[in-house]
Amino acid sequence: MAVTTPQVISFARGVPAPECLAVDDLADCARTVIERDGRTVLSYGSGAGYTPLRSLIGEWFGVAPSRVVLTNGSLNGFVLLAQRLGRGQNVIVEHPTYDRAIKILLGAGATIAAVAVDDEGMVPYELENQLRQASTAAFIYTIPTFQNPTGQTMSAARREQIVAIAQQANVTLFEDDPYGLIRFEGESLPALFDLTGKESIYSSSFSKTVAPGLRVGWFILPEGLAAEITETATSTYITPVLLAQATVHEFIIRGLFEPNLRRVNGLLKARRDAMLDALETHFSGATWSRPQGGYFIWLELPAGTIAKDVIDRAEGVTAVPGTDFGGAPNTLRLAYSFVSPDEIETGIERLAAAV
């Protein structure tokens, strides 16, 4: 996917703007952990990750640290999980859903069954229909909060319904939640993980809240599965990046995480607002999502319009066609996280001129 250059404004990638990165604080945290514990964090360690950070995340979620597995970004954990659970199995996903998740599952040898999402999230009766057809599904994959690509959030009532359906079918829910803390307005909703009594799979990452280049993701798994994934991780790459994980831990225990999150959310809210305003100005006849947080807006062009052709015609701006995520040909995903508010206004105007 293209990135922004002086010539091209990119709405293609969900990347935090450079000013979102707390470079000086993170540099000091990294320096501290090397000086204090360099012989540990610069050597090999447990495939499950840096123990103090696992313990801290376990405290956050009220689970034993043994259930927490740190991975090199949450996508790395997704690959390990898909290979362990998905090979030769049915996996139910949202439609549309994260494009990399689709590629990972297909690469692991899984068969994908799709369930549509509406303004409240995964559609219950469609999930029930898929489960009747694929009763042996390995798991149900969902991004319930500020979904990638649509930006939609599953409602509280819908969360209860989806959990009840999954439990009745005895199928594991896999909740991917990288954007949940990137909230600009509205009330936080309970995680599916909590609604299942902490029995489902939960994953998240510090890529959106601290820095993507640190590559620190995590999974909360049932005890047995956590041990299996740890063993696979160890045999795959011997050790995770302990220095990055220790740096994140230091960042948190210094009390820097929450104020940084507020700062980041303010920066991203300004970009979300700029994109919504620009869409109102330039895109009559189209509809779009209005997310309360996250990184993305889902744009639906008038029926019969081919979004990929619009993107190809647009000069000096790029985005991702919705078909990459399983969406209709007249849809596209717009990422507002990286570009400035002024660039957003210019980029949306250029995109509209190509419709």
C-alpha positions as CSV (number, residue, x, y, z in Angstrom):
1,M,0.0,0.0,0.0
2,A,1.2,3.5,-0.9
3,V,2.5,5.9,1.8
4,T,2.2,9.7,1.7
5,T,4.9,11.5,-0.3
6,P,5.2,15.1,-1.3
7,Q,3.4,14.1,-4.5
8,V,0.9,11.6,-3.2
9,I,-1.5,11.9,-0.2
10,S,-2.2,8.4,1.0
11,F,-5.3,7.2,2.8
12,A,-4.2,3.7,2.2
13,R,-2.4,2.6,5.4
14,G,-3.4,2.6,9.0
15,V,-0.2,4.2,10.3
16,P,0.0,6.7,13.2
17,A,1.2,10.2,12.2
18,P,4.8,10.8,13.2
19,E,3.8,13.3,15.9
20,C,1.8,10.5,17.6
21,L,5.1,8.8,18.5
22,A,6.6,9.6,21.9
23,V,10.2,9.3,20.6
24,D,12.1,11.0,23.4
25,D,10.2,9.2,26.2
26,L,10.6,5.8,24.4
27,A,14.3,6.4,23.8
28,D,14.8,7.1,27.5
29,C,12.8,4.0,28.5
30,A,14.8,1.9,26.2
31,R,18.1,3.3,27.6
32,T,16.9,2.6,31.1
33,V,16.0,-1.0,30.5
34,I,19.3,-1.7,28.8
35,E,21.3,-0.1,31.5
36,R,19.3,-1.8,34.3
37,D,18.6,-5.2,32.7
38,G,20.6,-5.4,29.5
39,R,21.9,-8.9,30.1
40,T,18.4,-10.2,30.2
41,V,16.6,-8.2,27.5
42,L,19.5,-8.4,25.0
43,S,19.6,-12.2,25.3
44,Y,17.3,-15.1,24.6
45,G,14.2,-15.4,26.6
46,S,10.8,-17.2,26.9
47,G,8.8,-17.5,23.7
48,A,5.9,-16.2,25.7
49,G,7.6,-12.8,26.1
50,Y,8.9,-10.4,28.8
51,T,7.5,-11.7,32.1
52,P,6.9,-8.3,33.8
53,L,4.8,-7.1,30.8
54,R,2.9,-10.4,30.7
55,S,2.1,-10.0,34.4
56,L,1.0,-6.4,33.9
57,I,-1.4,-7.3,31.1
58,G,-2.7,-10.2,33.2
59,E,-3.5,-7.8,35.9
60,W,-5.3,-5.5,33.5
61,F,-7.6,-8.3,32.3
62,G,-7.8,-10.3,35.6
63,V,-6.1,-13.5,34.2
64,A,-3.0,-15.5,35.1
65,P,0.1,-14.3,33.4
66,S,0.5,-17.8,32.0
67,R,-2.5,-17.1,29.7
68,V,-0.7,-14.0,28.2
69,V,1.5,-14.5,25.2
70,L,3.4,-11.5,23.8
71,T,4.1,-11.7,20.0
72,N,6.0,-9.6,17.5
73,G,3.0,-7.5,16.7
74,S,-0.5,-9.1,16.9
75,L,-0.3,-10.3,13.3
76,N,2.6,-12.6,14.3
77,G,0.3,-14.1,16.9
78,F,-2.5,-14.4,14.4
79,V,-0.2,-16.4,12.1
80,L,0.7,-18.8,14.9
81,L,-2.9,-19.2,15.9
82,A,-4.2,-19.7,12.4
83,Q,-1.6,-22.4,11.8
84,R,-2.5,-24.1,15.0
85,L,-6.3,-23.9,14.8
86,G,-7.2,-23.1,11.2
87,R,-5.5,-25.7,9.0
88,G,-8.2,-27.7,7.2
89,Q,-10.9,-26.1,9.3
90,N,-13.7,-23.6,8.8
91,V,-13.2,-20.1,10.2
92,I,-16.0,-17.6,10.3
93,V,-15.1,-14.0,9.7
94,E,-16.9,-10.7,9.2
95,H,-17.7,-9.4,5.7
96,P,-15.9,-7.2,5.0
97,T,-12.9,-7.7,7.3
98,Y,-9.2,-7.0,7.6
99,D,-7.5,-8.0,4.4
100,R,-4.4,-9.4,6.1
101,A,-6.5,-11.7,8.3
102,I,-8.1,-13.2,5.1
103,K,-4.6,-13.8,3.6
104,I,-3.3,-15.3,6.8
105,L,-6.2,-17.7,7.2
106,L,-6.1,-18.8,3.6
107,G,-2.3,-19.2,3.8
108,A,-2.8,-21.4,6.8
109,G,-5.1,-23.7,4.9
110,A,-8.4,-22.6,6.5
111,T,-11.7,-22.3,4.7
112,I,-13.4,-19.0,5.2
113,A,-17.1,-18.5,5.8
114,A,-18.3,-14.8,5.9
115,V,-21.0,-13.1,7.9
116,A,-22.1,-9.6,7.0
117,V,-21.8,-6.6,9.3
118,D,-24.2,-3.8,9.6
119,D,-24.2,-0.6,11.7
120,E,-24.3,-2.7,14.9
121,G,-21.7,-5.3,13.9
122,M,-21.9,-8.9,12.9
123,V,-25.5,-9.9,11.9
124,P,-26.7,-12.6,14.3
125,Y,-29.0,-14.5,12.0
126,E,-26.3,-14.8,9.4
127,L,-23.9,-16.1,12.0
128,E,-26.5,-18.7,13.1
129,N,-26.9,-19.7,9.4
130,Q,-23.1,-20.1,9.0
131,L,-22.8,-22.1,12.2
132,R,-25.5,-24.5,11.0
133,Q,-23.5,-25.0,7.8
134,A,-20.1,-25.1,9.5
135,S,-20.8,-26.5,13.0
136,T,-17.2,-27.6,13.3
137,A,-15.8,-24.0,12.9
138,A,-12.4,-23.6,14.5
139,F,-13.3,-20.1,15.7
140,I,-15.2,-16.9,14.9
141,Y,-13.0,-13.9,14.1
142,T,-14.3,-10.5,14.8
143,I,-13.0,-6.9,15.2
144,P,-15.9,-5.6,17.3
145,T,-14.6,-2.1,18.1
146,F,-13.8,0.5,15.4
147,Q,-13.6,-2.4,12.9
148,N,-11.0,-2.5,10.1
149,P,-12.1,-1.6,7.4
150,T,-15.5,-0.1,8.2
151,G,-14.8,1.8,11.4
152,Q,-18.1,0.4,12.9
153,T,-18.5,-0.7,16.5
154,M,-20.6,-3.7,17.6
155,S,-23.4,-2.5,19.8
156,A,-23.8,-3.7,23.4
157,A,-26.9,-5.6,22.6
158,R,-25.3,-7.2,19.6
159,R,-22.3,-8.2,21.7
160,E,-24.5,-10.2,24.0
161,Q,-26.2,-11.8,21.1
162,I,-23.0,-12.9,19.3
163,V,-21.5,-14.3,22.5
164,A,-24.7,-16.3,23.2
165,I,-24.8,-17.7,19.7
166,A,-21.1,-18.7,19.9
167,Q,-21.5,-20.3,23.3
168,Q,-24.6,-22.2,22.2
169,A,-22.7,-23.6,19.2
170,N,-19.6,-24.2,21.4
171,V,-17.4,-22.3,19.0
172,T,-14.6,-20.1,20.2
173,L,-14.7,-16.3,19.7
174,F,-11.5,-14.7,18.6
175,E,-11.7,-10.9,19.4
176,D,-9.1,-8.7,17.7
177,D,-9.0,-5.4,19.5
178,P,-6.1,-3.1,18.3
179,Y,-8.2,0.0,18.2
180,G,-10.4,-0.2,21.3
181,L,-8.5,2.5,23.2
182,I,-8.4,4.9,20.3
183,R,-11.8,6.3,21.3
184,F,-12.7,10.0,20.7
185,E,-16.2,10.0,22.0
186,G,-19.0,7.8,23.4
187,E,-18.9,5.2,26.1
188,S,-16.6,2.1,26.1
189,L,-18.4,-1.2,25.6
190,P,-17.6,-4.5,27.4
191,A,-15.2,-6.7,25.6
192,L,-16.5,-10.0,24.2
193,F,-13.8,-11.5,26.3
194,D,-15.5,-10.3,29.5
195,L,-18.9,-11.3,28.3
196,T,-17.7,-14.9,27.8
197,G,-16.4,-15.1,31.3
198,K,-12.8,-14.6,30.0
199,E,-13.1,-17.9,28.1
200,S,-12.6,-16.5,24.6
201,I,-9.5,-15.5,22.7
202,Y,-8.5,-11.8,23.0
203,S,-5.7,-10.0,21.1
204,S,-4.4,-6.5,21.0
205,S,-1.3,-4.5,20.4
206,F,0.7,-1.5,21.4
207,S,1.1,-0.5,17.7
208,K,-1.7,2.0,17.8
209,T,-1.3,3.2,21.4
210,V,2.5,3.5,21.7
211,A,4.4,2.8,18.4
212,P,4.0,0.2,15.6
213,G,7.8,-0.2,15.1
214,L,8.2,-1.7,18.5
215,R,6.1,-4.7,17.3
216,V,4.6,-5.6,20.7
217,G,1.3,-7.4,20.4
218,W,-0.4,-9.8,22.9
219,F,-2.9,-12.6,23.1
220,I,-4.9,-13.9,26.0
221,L,-5.5,-17.6,25.5
222,P,-6.8,-20.6,27.4
223,E,-3.9,-22.1,29.4
224,G,-3.3,-25.1,27.2
225,L,-3.4,-23.2,24.0
226,A,-1.1,-20.5,25.4
227,A,1.5,-23.2,26.1
228,E,1.1,-24.6,22.6
229,I,1.5,-21.2,21.0
230,T,4.5,-20.4,23.2
231,E,6.1,-23.6,22.0
232,T,5.4,-22.8,18.4
233,A,6.8,-19.3,18.8
234,T,10.0,-20.7,20.4
235,S,10.5,-23.1,17.6
236,T,9.8,-20.4,15.0
237,Y,11.9,-17.5,16.2
238,I,13.6,-18.7,19.4
239,T,12.9,-15.5,21.3
240,P,10.6,-12.4,20.9
241,V,12.1,-8.9,20.9
242,L,12.5,-8.6,24.7
243,L,14.0,-5.1,24.4
244,A,10.9,-3.7,22.8
245,Q,8.6,-5.4,25.2
246,A,10.7,-4.2,28.2
247,T,10.6,-0.7,26.7
248,V,6.8,-0.8,26.6
249,H,6.6,-2.1,30.2
250,E,8.9,0.8,31.3
251,F,6.7,3.3,29.4
252,I,3.7,2.0,31.3
253,I,5.1,1.8,34.8
254,R,6.4,5.3,34.5
255,G,2.8,6.5,34.1
256,L,3.4,7.6,30.5
257,F,0.9,5.4,28.8
258,E,-2.4,7.1,29.7
259,P,-1.4,10.7,29.1
260,N,0.2,9.6,25.8
261,L,-3.0,7.9,24.8
262,R,-5.0,11.1,25.5
263,R,-2.5,13.0,23.4
264,V,-2.7,10.5,20.5
265,N,-6.5,10.4,20.6
266,G,-6.6,14.2,20.3
267,L,-4.3,14.1,17.3
268,L,-6.4,11.4,15.6
269,K,-9.7,12.9,16.5
270,A,-8.7,16.1,14.6
271,R,-7.9,14.0,11.6
272,R,-11.2,12.0,11.8
273,D,-13.1,15.3,12.1
274,A,-11.3,16.8,9.1
275,M,-12.1,13.8,7.0
276,L,-15.8,13.8,8.0
277,D,-16.0,17.5,7.2
278,A,-14.3,17.0,3.8
279,L,-16.6,14.1,2.9
280,E,-19.6,16.3,3.7
281,T,-18.2,19.0,1.4
282,H,-17.1,17.0,-1.6
283,F,-19.0,13.7,-1.7
284,S,-22.7,14.3,-2.3
285,G,-24.5,11.1,-3.3
286,A,-22.1,8.9,-1.3
287,T,-22.5,7.5,2.2
288,W,-19.8,6.8,4.8
289,S,-19.3,5.5,8.4
290,R,-18.9,7.9,11.3
291,P,-16.6,6.1,13.7
292,Q,-16.2,7.2,17.3
293,G,-12.6,6.2,17.2
294,G,-10.0,4.0,15.4
295,Y,-8.3,4.7,12.2
296,F,-10.7,4.2,9.3
297,I,-13.8,5.5,7.5
298,W,-15.7,3.2,5.1
299,L,-16.9,5.1,2.0
300,E,-19.8,3.8,-0.2
301,L,-19.9,5.4,-3.6
302,P,-23.1,5.5,-5.7
303,A,-24.3,2.2,-7.0
304,G,-22.5,1.2,-10.2
305,T,-19.4,3.1,-9.4
306,I,-16.2,1.1,-9.3
307,A,-14.0,2.3,-6.5
308,K,-10.8,0.8,-7.9
309,D,-11.3,2.8,-11.1
310,V,-11.9,5.9,-9.1
311,I,-8.7,5.4,-7.1
312,D,-6.7,4.7,-10.3
313,R,-8.1,7.9,-11.9
314,A,-7.4,10.1,-8.9
315,E,-4.4,12.3,-9.2
316,G,-2.1,12.7,-6.2
317,V,-4.1,10.6,-3.8
318,T,-4.6,6.9,-3.0
319,A,-6.8,4.7,-0.9
320,V,-7.8,1.0,-0.8
321,P,-10.7,-0.5,-2.7
322,G,-13.3,-2.2,-0.6
323,T,-12.9,-5.4,-2.6
324,D,-9.6,-6.0,-0.9
325,F,-11.5,-6.6,2.3
326,G,-14.4,-8.5,0.7
327,G,-16.5,-5.4,0.2
328,A,-18.7,-4.4,-2.7
329,P,-17.0,-2.9,-5.8
330,N,-18.4,0.6,-5.0
331,T,-16.7,0.8,-1.6
332,L,-13.3,1.9,-0.3
333,R,-11.5,2.3,3.0
334,L,-10.0,5.6,4.0
335,A,-7.3,5.8,6.7
336,Y,-7.1,9.2,8.3
337,S,-4.4,8.4,10.9
338,F,-1.2,9.5,9.1
339,V,-2.0,12.5,7.0
340,S,-2.5,16.1,8.3
341,P,-5.9,17.7,8.5
342,D,-4.9,20.0,5.6
343,E,-3.8,17.1,3.5
344,I,-7.0,15.3,4.3
345,E,-9.1,18.2,2.8
346,T,-6.9,18.2,-0.3
347,G,-6.9,14.4,-0.7
348,I,-10.7,14.0,-0.4
349,E,-11.2,16.8,-2.9
350,R,-8.9,15.0,-5.4
351,L,-10.6,11.7,-4.8
352,A,-14.1,13.2,-5.3
353,A,-12.9,14.8,-8.6
354,A,-12.2,11.3,-9.9
355,V,-15.7,9.9,-9.3
